[in-house]
Amino acid sequence: MVSNPNERHSIFERLNHPEREERQRMKERKMLILRNILNAIFMLLAAATMIGIWAFPEYTNQWYIIGLIAVCIKIVEVMFRMPGMKKYKK
């Protein structure tokens, strides 16, 4: 049962325009691919940082900078997950 009138409008809108739903699905898929790429870069940089600090302690400051870059990449990826960051057209 639909209790929210906006939900009911959304359901009718989706039924009247199924092509919009397909476009939305494609946008979400592209966003997922981008997020996966950012996550992979983050994991590689984070692992390299941990290994680098352990294996080459004389370059600790440089490894910390690489670690900070990894964290910045992760922050960008998390921002893409936030529902408030998406722009909805009405």
Phi and psi restraints in degrees (value plus and minus 20) as a CYANA .aco file:
   2 VAL   PHI    -111.9   -71.9
   2 VAL   PSI      96.6   136.6
   3 SER   PHI    -117.3   -77.3
   3 SER   PSI     -44.5    -4.5
   4 ASN   PHI    -116.6   -76.6
   4 ASN   PSI     105.3   145.3
   5 PRO   PHI     -82.4   -42.4
   5 PRO   PSI     -49.7    -9.7
   6 ASN   PHI     -87.1   -47.1
   6 ASN   PSI     -55.1   -15.1
   7 GLU   PHI     -84.8   -44.8
   7 GLU   PSI     -60.8   -20.8
   8 ARG   PHI     -83.2   -43.2
   8 ARG   PSI     -62.7   -22.7
   9 HIS   PHI     -81.8   -41.8
   9 HIS   PSI     -61.0   -21.0
  10 SER   PHI     -82.7   -42.7
  10 SER   PSI     -60.7   -20.7
  11 ILE   PHI     -84.3   -44.3
  11 ILE   PSI     -65.8   -25.8
  12 PHE   PHI     -85.4   -45.4
  12 PHE   PSI     -57.8   -17.8
  13 GLU   PHI     -82.4   -42.4
  13 GLU   PSI     -63.3   -23.3
  14 ARG   PHI     -85.4   -45.4
  14 ARG   PSI     -56.6   -16.6
  15 LEU   PHI     -89.8   -49.8
  15 LEU   PSI     -56.7   -16.7
  16 ASN   PHI     -95.3   -55.3
  16 ASN   PSI     -47.0    -7.0
  17 HIS   PHI    -152.0  -112.0
  17 HIS   PSI      54.1    94.1
  18 PRO   PHI     -86.1   -46.1
  18 PRO   PSI     -43.1    -3.1
  19 GLU   PHI     -86.5   -46.5
  19 GLU   PSI     -49.5    -9.5
  20 ARG   PHI     -85.7   -45.7
  20 ARG   PSI     -57.1   -17.1
  21 GLU   PHI     -85.7   -45.7
  21 GLU   PSI     -58.8   -18.8
  22 GLU   PHI     -84.9   -44.9
  22 GLU   PSI     -62.5   -22.5
  23 ARG   PHI     -82.3   -42.3
  23 ARG   PSI     -60.8   -20.8
  24 GLN   PHI     -84.0   -44.0
  24 GLN   PSI     -61.2   -21.2
  25 ARG   PHI     -82.6   -42.6
  25 ARG   PSI     -59.9   -19.9
  26 MET   PHI     -86.4   -46.4
  26 MET   PSI     -59.9   -19.9
  27 LYS   PHI     -82.3   -42.3
  27 LYS   PSI     -63.7   -23.7
  28 GLU   PHI     -84.3   -44.3
  28 GLU   PSI     -57.5   -17.5
  29 ARG   PHI     -86.7   -46.7
  29 ARG   PSI     -62.6   -22.6
  30 LYS   PHI     -82.1   -42.1
  30 LYS   PSI     -60.2   -20.2
  31 MET   PHI     -84.8   -44.8
  31 MET   PSI     -59.1   -19.1
  32 LEU   PHI     -83.6   -43.6
  32 LEU   PSI     -61.7   -21.7
  33 ILE   PHI     -83.0   -43.0
  33 ILE   PSI     -64.1   -24.1
  34 LEU   PHI     -81.8   -41.8
  34 LEU   PSI     -63.2   -23.2
  35 ARG   PHI     -83.5   -43.5
  35 ARG   PSI     -59.8   -19.8
  36 ASN   PHI     -83.7   -43.7
  36 ASN   PSI     -59.7   -19.7
  37 ILE   PHI     -84.9   -44.9
  37 ILE   PSI     -65.3   -25.3
  38 LEU   PHI     -82.1   -42.1
  38 LEU   PSI     -59.7   -19.7
  39 ASN   PHI     -83.8   -43.8
  39 ASN   PSI     -61.0   -21.0
  40 ALA   PHI     -84.4   -44.4
  40 ALA   PSI     -63.0   -23.0
  41 ILE   PHI     -82.4   -42.4
  41 ILE   PSI     -62.6   -22.6
  42 PHE   PHI     -79.6   -39.6
  42 PHE   PSI     -67.4   -27.4
  43 MET   PHI     -84.2   -44.2
  43 MET   PSI     -60.6   -20.6
  44 LEU   PHI     -84.0   -44.0
  44 LEU   PSI     -65.7   -25.7
  45 LEU   PHI     -86.4   -46.4
  45 LEU   PSI     -59.8   -19.8
  46 ALA   PHI     -85.4   -45.4
  46 ALA   PSI     -63.2   -23.2
  47 ALA   PHI     -85.6   -45.6
  47 ALA   PSI     -62.1   -22.1
  48 ALA   PHI     -82.3   -42.3
  48 ALA   PSI     -58.3   -18.3
  49 THR   PHI     -83.4   -43.4
  49 THR   PSI     -67.6   -27.6
  50 MET   PHI     -82.4   -42.4
  50 MET   PSI     -64.5   -24.5
  51 ILE   PHI     -86.7   -46.7
  51 ILE   PSI     -61.7   -21.7
  52 GLY   PHI     -83.4   -43.4
  52 GLY   PSI     -61.5   -21.5
  53 ILE   PHI     -84.2   -44.2
  53 ILE   PSI     -58.7   -18.7
  54 TRP   PHI     -92.9   -52.9
  54 TRP   PSI     -63.3   -23.3
  55 ALA   PHI    -103.7   -63.7
  55 ALA   PSI     -51.1   -11.1
  56 PHE   PHI    -149.1  -109.1
  56 PHE   PSI      52.3    92.3
  57 PRO   PHI     -84.2   -44.2
  57 PRO   PSI     -38.1     1.9
  58 GLU   PHI     -92.8   -52.8
  58 GLU   PSI     -35.4     4.6
  59 TYR   PHI    -131.3   -91.3
  59 TYR   PSI      13.8    53.8
  60 THR   PHI     -77.7   -37.7
  60 THR   PSI     -63.4   -23.4
  61 ASN   PHI     -81.2   -41.2
  61 ASN   PSI     -61.8   -21.8
  62 GLN   PHI     -84.5   -44.5
  62 GLN   PSI     -58.0   -18.0
  63 TRP   PHI     -88.6   -48.6
  63 TRP   PSI     -54.7   -14.7
  64 TYR   PHI     -84.2   -44.2
  64 TYR   PSI     -58.4   -18.4
  65 ILE   PHI     -83.6   -43.6
  65 ILE   PSI     -62.9   -22.9
  66 ILE   PHI     -82.6   -42.6
  66 ILE   PSI     -59.4   -19.4
  67 GLY   PHI     -83.1   -43.1
  67 GLY   PSI     -59.4   -19.4
  68 LEU   PHI     -85.7   -45.7
  68 LEU   PSI     -57.7   -17.7
  69 ILE   PHI     -82.7   -42.7
  69 ILE   PSI     -61.2   -21.2
  70 ALA   PHI     -81.2   -41.2
  70 ALA   PSI     -62.5   -22.5
  71 VAL   PHI     -85.2   -45.2
  71 VAL   PSI     -59.5   -19.5
  72 CYS   PHI     -82.4   -42.4
  72 CYS   PSI     -60.0   -20.0
  73 ILE   PHI     -83.1   -43.1
  73 ILE   PSI     -60.6   -20.6
  74 LYS   PHI     -85.2   -45.2
  74 LYS   PSI     -57.5   -17.5
  75 ILE   PHI     -82.7   -42.7
  75 ILE   PSI     -61.8   -21.8
  76 VAL   PHI     -82.0   -42.0
  76 VAL   PSI     -63.4   -23.4
  77 GLU   PHI     -82.2   -42.2
  77 GLU   PSI     -61.5   -21.5
  78 VAL   PHI     -85.5   -45.5
  78 VAL   PSI     -56.6   -16.6
  79 MET   PHI     -82.0   -42.0
  79 MET   PSI     -54.7   -14.7
  80 PHE   PHI     -87.0   -47.0
  80 PHE   PSI     -43.6    -3.6
  81 ARG   PHI    -101.2   -61.2
  81 ARG   PSI     -40.7    -0.7
  82 MET   PHI     -89.0   -49.0
  82 MET   PSI     109.5   149.5
  83 PRO   PHI     -86.4   -46.4
  83 PRO   PSI     -49.4    -9.4
  84 GLY   PHI     -91.8   -51.8
  84 GLY   PSI     -34.5     5.5
  85 MET   PHI    -101.9   -61.9
  85 MET   PSI     -37.0     3.0
  86 LYS   PHI     -98.5   -58.5
  86 LYS   PSI     121.8   161.8
  87 LYS   PHI    -118.4   -78.4
  87 LYS   PSI     101.8   141.8
  88 TYR   PHI    -123.2   -83.2
  88 TYR   PSI     111.6   151.6
  89 LYS   PHI    -110.2   -70.2
  89 LYS   PSI     115.3   155.3
